Amino acid sequence: MGESTQRSEPTTHSPLTAIPLAPLPEDIADRVGQAGAPGVNLYRALAHAQRLLRAWIDFA
């Protein structure tokens, strides 16, 4: 490999740079609680995009 085609080292990401979890809208929190999955962080991660969260809840 020539010098211009060498790859750089991959960067590592600290777990401290993770996107914070968003609070659930009240109606979604009720549905998640009724389903028995209040500790599932997937829903709180999806809460940043509430339309996607609502579609996922209906799908799941």
N, C-alpha and C positions, 0 to 999 in steps of 0.2 A: 504494500500500500504506500502510495506517495503521501507526503506530509499533508497535502490539502485534503486528502480523503480519510484521515484518521478520525476515529470517533472520540468524542469527549466522554468523560466518565459520567454515568447517570447520576442525576441528583437524587438525593434522598429527602423525603419529607418527614418532618417531625409530626408525631401524633398531636402535638399542640397546635398545629395549623389546620386542624379539621374544622369544617363548617359547623357552627353551633346548631343544635337542634332547636326547631321552632316549637312554640306551644301549639297544641291542637285546638282547632275551633271547638266550641262547646258541644255541638251536635256530633262531631266526629269522635270526640273524647267519650261521649256517652255510648256510641256504637262500639268503640274499641273495648270499653269496659264491659259491655254486655257480652261481647265475644270472648271475654276472659283473657285478653291479651294486652293489659295496660302497660306492660314493661317493654313492648316492642318498639324500638327506636326507629324502625323503618317508617312508621307513620309520622313521627316527628321530623324526620329528615324530609319526607315528602311534603310536609306542611309548609315548606317554603314556596311550593307551587300548589296552591289550594285546589285549583281545578284538577290537577293530576291526582292529588290526594283523594278527592271525592270520587274520581273515576276508579281509582285503585280500590277504594273501600267497597264500591259497588261490585267490582270484579271479584275481589277476595271474598 
